[in-house]
Amino acid sequence: MGKVMLVYGIRQPLTVNRIKGVTQMRRVYVKEEVCIGCHLCEVYCQLQHAASKDLVKAFKRELPPPISRVRLEENGVVSLSLHCQHCDEAPCVYACLTGALTRNPASGMVEVDDERCIGCWTCIMVCPFGVIKQDREQEKAVKCDLCQGEEIPACVANCPNEALVYVGCRMEVLK
């Protein structure tokens, strides 16, 4: 097994970039003490994945409607945004019946191949974070792709309280 770290009490991968011998990884983290549960992370995620990239068109006229790849959990005054953690030993990849979920060897991200996904939802049942969603219109699974092609994911770039951060940080590695 590769190097792992603990995230939310679950062993996770180190999707790494090596910079001068220091292990770095880029992830979206939530600072729950400043998250106000405004749901803008979900709105901007939907907008990022909309065909029109126009706020009004995306939410009022676009069919199928865009789906947020982020989930906001709220419990009283505590709220936090949940994203795919691209697990090293990703249960969704192992459970996928058609091989639609795979790990990109270059980026280390777990990706969904829309052509191969049959909408069996097995990945949703096994995801330890509950962050894979159903696109019922297309009968496909959707999950966070860290807004590939963008420097910073849309949820992070548009968080008004800076409760979401996208950082590469030195991590303590577990054996």
Secondary structure in CASP SS format (residue, H / E / C, confidence):
PFRMAT SS
TARGET T0000
AUTHOR 0000-0000-0000
METHOD secondary structure of the structure
MODEL  1
M C 1.00
G C 1.00
K C 1.00
V E 1.00
M E 1.00
L E 1.00
V E 1.00
Y C 1.00
G C 1.00
I E 1.00
R E 1.00
Q E 1.00
P E 1.00
L C 1.00
T C 1.00
V C 1.00
N E 1.00
R E 1.00
I E 1.00
K C 1.00
G C 1.00
V E 1.00
T E 1.00
Q E 1.00
M C 1.00
R E 1.00
R E 1.00
V E 1.00
Y E 1.00
V E 1.00
K C 1.00
E C 1.00
E C 1.00
V C 1.00
C C 1.00
I C 1.00
G C 1.00
C C 1.00
H C 1.00
L H 1.00
C H 1.00
E H 1.00
V H 1.00
Y H 1.00
C H 1.00
Q H 1.00
L H 1.00
Q H 1.00
H C 1.00
A C 1.00
A C 1.00
S C 1.00
K C 1.00
D C 1.00
L H 1.00
V H 1.00
K H 1.00
A H 1.00
F H 1.00
K H 1.00
R C 1.00
E C 1.00
L C 1.00
P C 1.00
P C 1.00
P C 1.00
I C 1.00
S C 1.00
R C 1.00
V C 1.00
R E 1.00
L E 1.00
E E 1.00
E E 1.00
N E 1.00
G C 1.00
V C 1.00
V E 1.00
S E 1.00
L E 1.00
S E 1.00
L E 1.00
H C 1.00
C C 1.00
Q C 1.00
H C 1.00
C C 1.00
D C 1.00
E C 1.00
A C 1.00
P H 1.00
C H 1.00
V H 1.00
Y H 1.00
A H 1.00
C C 1.00
L C 1.00
T C 1.00
G C 1.00
A C 1.00
L E 1.00
T E 1.00
R E 1.00
N C 1.00
P C 1.00
A C 1.00
S C 1.00
G C 1.00
M C 1.00
V E 1.00
E E 1.00
V E 1.00
D C 1.00
D C 1.00
E C 1.00
R C 1.00
C C 1.00
I C 1.00
G C 1.00
C C 1.00
W C 1.00
T H 1.00
C H 1.00
I H 1.00
M H 1.00
V H 1.00
C C 1.00
P C 1.00
F C 1.00
G C 1.00
V C 1.00
I C 1.00
K E 1.00
Q E 1.00
D E 1.00
R C 1.00
E C 1.00
Q C 1.00
E C 1.00
K E 1.00
A E 1.00
V E 1.00
K C 1.00
C C 1.00
D C 1.00
L C 1.00
C C 1.00
Q C 1.00
G C 1.00
E C 1.00
E C 1.00
I C 1.00
P C 1.00
A H 1.00
C H 1.00
V H 1.00
A H 1.00
N C 1.00
C C 1.00
P C 1.00
N C 1.00
E C 1.00
A C 1.00
L E 1.00
V E 1.00
Y E 1.00
V E 1.00
G E 1.00
C C 1.00
R C 1.00
M C 1.00
E C 1.00
V C 1.00
L E 1.00
K C 1.00
END
